[in-house]
Each structure stands twice: as structure tokens, then as C-alpha cells.
Amino acid sequence: MDAYTSFLDAMPNEILRETMIQMDAGTLQNICRVYKRASQKICNDETFWMKKYEHDFEGEEVVQAGSWKEAYDIRNASMLQIPWTGLKAQKAQIKCGFISVPEGHFKLATSINSTLDKNRGVVYHVGYRITGERQDVVNALTKAHVSEATIRQIMETAISYENKDIEPYATMLREERERCQARKSTARLPWTEFKAQGAGAKCAFVYVTKGGSKMASINMLQNQEMGIVYHLGYRIAGRREDVIDALRKANVNEETIRQIMETVVSYENKDTEPYVTMLREEIERCQTRR
């Protein structure tokens, strides 16, 4: 942990806070326990736990509790008891995987064919990002309060050993495989459509630098210094030259890059139309999602 805390030491408080919001619950728990700076400045801050709750459980009902931290702990514990949720499925889709039940573990989509060949009782559903024995899938969806009619439709359209080589399931498998291969080949790029999709789902942006990229909220971007731009549609942010470089690396054509750079939000235009309206609508959209 020493090397990691040294890395965190170099971060300004606001960046550290955003980084901790992105952490999984286990890592965050360890950081709060052993890293004094985080423990004193962030881990006891109710505003931080409110934002962490909204980040991890976006769209989920807010638990009634004495504090946001207590609400987070209760919700996190309950999530561990429910193997599949819409939120888990959304994150699995972004990472090109499925939620395997009854355990609730993440499983990469690349193993679909081999799994079906080895275990003929397993099914996959591409839309709901769930896999497991038929009865386990039904049980997991029932625990997540999915309606009986929807569960019936899911089971009727799941991919299985029996149908994986016939249409439309063969095409569904091929497209899923191609999507995952494309994602894997571009995973190290600072910005990709997949990263933008993931950022958009979290009401965030892919903040690109010469050294890579990270997630950034719109509040964080609005507090950045002059020179930082961001595009609401492409969910990309950073210095102009870094944004252009990241888009080129992702093979975005020059005409599209030119259009993106002409419509970015910047320090100079954020208080003028249409950018004022665009920002207001973005903030309202994110607040509605919460």
C-alpha cells in the first residue's frame, strides 16, 4: 500500500476525492483505514459519501439511514446479497462481460462458446448481461424484482447450447464477439467510444492527458483552469491539443474532429448561448438520473 499511497500523495484534494469515488468498495475501505490524509479529509465527509452513493448505485432507490456513509454501507451489503441488478448489468455491458449467477461474479464475454460447450445447462442473455443455469438465472432475476413476464421473455430469448449455431443467435454471438475484440484492441487508447459510453452512463467525461485518461465529473471540469475544453456528445475533456491527439489515436476522421472542436465547451464560451443551455440541461439530466 506504501507505493499506492505515495501515488495518492501527489494528487490535489479534489482529484483524490474524484479518484476515490471511482474506487470499488473494498479498495476504498482499505484506503480509508490506512491512509491518514484520506481518512481525515474525505472518509468522514458526508458530501463525499453522497457522491459515492450516487456514483455506485445510480438509479437505485436511496436507503433510509442516519448518514450517507451508513446508507452506502447498507446498500453495498444488500448488493452483495443480490447477484444480479440492472446497475451490475450496465457495468458488465460496458466492460464486455456478463454477471454470472448465482454468485454474482463478473465474467468476460469471450468465454461464451467454450462455456456452452462444457456446460450445456448454461444460458446467456446479451441484453440483460446475465448468465448461469436456467433456474439460477430465473432466481436471480426474481430477487431483483424483475416481472414474471419479463423473465419469461428473457428465458425465451437466451442463448444456449441448443440454439447457439442457429439464427438469430449465431449472429448475436458473432456481433458480441466482434464488439469485445474491438474493445480489447482499443483498450489502451486514452479515448474510445466504449470509454465515452461508460462515462456517459455515469454522467462523467473521459479526461485525456498526454499520459492517459481518467473519469471526470462535470463539476470537476467546471472548476478547471482556462485551457480545458469538453464535449457533451463525445464525453471527452482535456486540453485542446490532448483532445485532438486522443481523437486521432481513436481513428476519428479529421472533419469530425474539426466539428467536435468547434462545439466544445470552454472557459471562454461557457457563459454564452447555446453552451449555457447545454450545460444546464446536462446538469439537470444528471440530477434526474440520481
N, C-alpha and C positions, 0 to 999 in steps of 0.2 A: 504493500500500500504506500510505502515511502515515495517511490518513483511517481506514483499516480498523484499523491498529494502535492508533490513538487510541481507537477504539471498544473494542478489546480491553483497553486500559489501564484502563478504568473497571470491568472485571469483577474480582470476587474470584477467588482462585486456583481454588477448587472449581468456580465457574461457568465460568471459562475452560477448565478441563480438560474439563468436560462439552460445551462448545461445540466444542472441538477433536475430541472423539470423534465428533461429528456431521458433521464436515467430510469432503469427498471427499479421496482420496489426493493429488491434485495440489495442492489448496489447502493441505492440511496440510504437504506438503513445502515449499511456499513460506514458510509461517509459521515452520516450524522453522529455515529457512535465514536469514531476515531479521529475525525478531522475537526480540530478545535475551532477554526475560523468558520466553517460551515455550521457547526453546532451553535455557535454564539450568534451569528449574524443572520442565518437563514432557517435552520431547522426548527426554531421556536417562533418563526414569523407566520402568523395566521394568513397573511396575504399570499405567501409562498404556497401554503398547503391548499388554499382555494384554487390557485392556478394549476397546481399539480393535480388536484382532483379533476378539474375541467379538462386538462390535457389527457389524463389516463382513462377517464370514464366519460368522455364526450358523448352527449346524447343520452346518458344513463340518468335515472332518477336520483336526485340528491338525497343522501341518507340523513335522517334527522339525528343530530348528535350535539354534544356540548361545544365542539370546536371543529374547524375544518380538518385538523390533523386526525382527530378521533373519527370523523366521518370518512376520511381517506382510509384509515386502518380497517374500519368495519367493512367498507366496500371492497377493499383489496382482499380481505379474508373471505368474503362471500363470493368473489370472482373465482377464487381458487377452488371453491366447492362446486361451482357451476362450470362444467368442462367446455361448453360452447356458448358464446354470446355473439350478438351482432358486432360488437366492438372488436372482439378477438378475430372474427371472420374478416372484418375490414382490414385489420393489420396483417393478417395472413395473406390476403389477396395482394397487398402492396409488396410483401416480401416474397411473393410467388410460392405460397405454400398452402397448407390445409391445417385445420385443427383436428387432431386425431383423438377420438373418444373411445373409451370412457375417461382416459387420463387427462385429456385437455391439452396435450402437448402439441407444439408446432412441428409440422412435418413438411419437408420440401416436396414440391410437385414433381420433381424429376424422377421420383421412385414409383409413380403410379403403375406403370405397366408391370414392373417386376413384382410389386406388392400384389396386384391382382392375380398374377400367375402363381405366386406362392400361397396365397390365401384366397380361395375362391368365394369366401363368405363376406369379404370386404367390399364396400361400395364407396364411391366418391361423388360429391356434388360440386361442380365447378362454381356455380353461382353462390352457394351458401358456404363454400370453403370448409366443408366438413367431411370426415372420412372415418370409417370404422365398420364393425359388424353391424348388420341391419338393425338389430334390436338395440344396440348401443347408440346408434345414430338417433333412432326414434326416442329413446330415453333422454338423451342429451337435449334434443330439441324441445321435448316436453318440459324439462326442467327450466329451459329458457323461456317458457310460456309462449312458444310458437303454436299457432292454432292447429287443430287436428286436420283441417282442410289443407293448410299449407304443408304440413308434414306429409300428408298423403301425396301431394304434388311433388314434393322433394324426392320421396322414395320412388315415385313412378318415373322420374327423370334422372335418377342417379346412374353413374357409370359403374358397371360391374364386369366380372369376368365373362358373363354370358353375352353382353352387348357391346363390349369394347371394340370389336372388329367390324361392327355394322354401323350404318348411318342412322342418326346424325352424330352418334357417339364417337366414331372414329375421327371425324373432323374436329369435334370438340377437343379430343385428346391431342391431335396434331397441333391445333392452334394454341393450346395451353403450353405444349412443349416448345413451340416456336417463340411464344411470348417469354417464357422463362429463359430460353437460350439468349434472346435479345437482351433481356435484363442482365444476365450474367456477364455478357460481353461488354456491357457499358457500365458495370457497377463501380468502376474506379474513376469514372468521369465526374467532375465536380457538379455538373448539372445534367440530368436526363429527364425524359418525360415521366419515367417511373418515380423519380425523386420529386418532381413537381406535383405529381398526383398525390404522393404521400404527404407533401407539405400542404397541399390544398385541403386534404381531408382533416388536417389539424389546424386549419386557419393560420398556416405559417408560410414561410418562404425559404427557398434554398439560398443561403447566403454564401456566395462564392468568393474565394480569395486565390491568390497565387499558390497557396499551399493546400487547397482542397475546398471543402464546403461544410456547412453546418446548418441546422434549422434556426430560424429567427422569427420571432413574432412581429406583428405589425407595430406593437407598442415599442419594441426594441428598435425597430427601424426608424420610427418617427423621432427617436431620441438620438439618432446617429448624427455625426458631424456632416458638414457640407461635402459633397462629392459622392455620397451614397445614393443610388437610384434603385427602384424596384418596380417590377411589372406584375400587376394583379392577375393577368391571364396566364402568363407563363411561370408565375410563382418563383421568380428569380430576383436576387438582390445582390448588391455589391458596388464596387467602384465601376465606372463605365467601362474601363479597359478590361477589367476582370470579367464583367458580364459578357462582353463581346467575345473574349477569348473562350469562355466556358461554352457559349452557344456554338462557336465554330468547332470546338472539340466534339460537340454532340452532333456535328454534321447538319446544323441548321443552315439553310441557304442564305446567301448574303442579302437578298431582297427582304426576307423575313426578319433578319437581324436588324436591318435598317428600319423596318416598320416598328419593331419592338423598341428600339432605342428612341424613336420619335414619340412613343407613347408611354414612356416610363414616368413614374412619379419621382420627383426630385425635390431638393430643398427649395429650388427656385420657383417651382410651379405648384407646390402642394397646397397653397392658399388661393389658387385661381381655379376657375372652371375650365374643363369638366372634372379636374382632379379632386376638387373639394367634394363634389358629389360622389365620385368614385370611392374616395376614402370613407366617407360617411356610410355608404352602402356596404362597404366591406366590413366595417366595424359592426354595423347592425346585423349583418349576416352571421358574423362570428358570435355575437351575443345571443342571437336566436338559437344557434346550434348548441349553446350551453344550456 
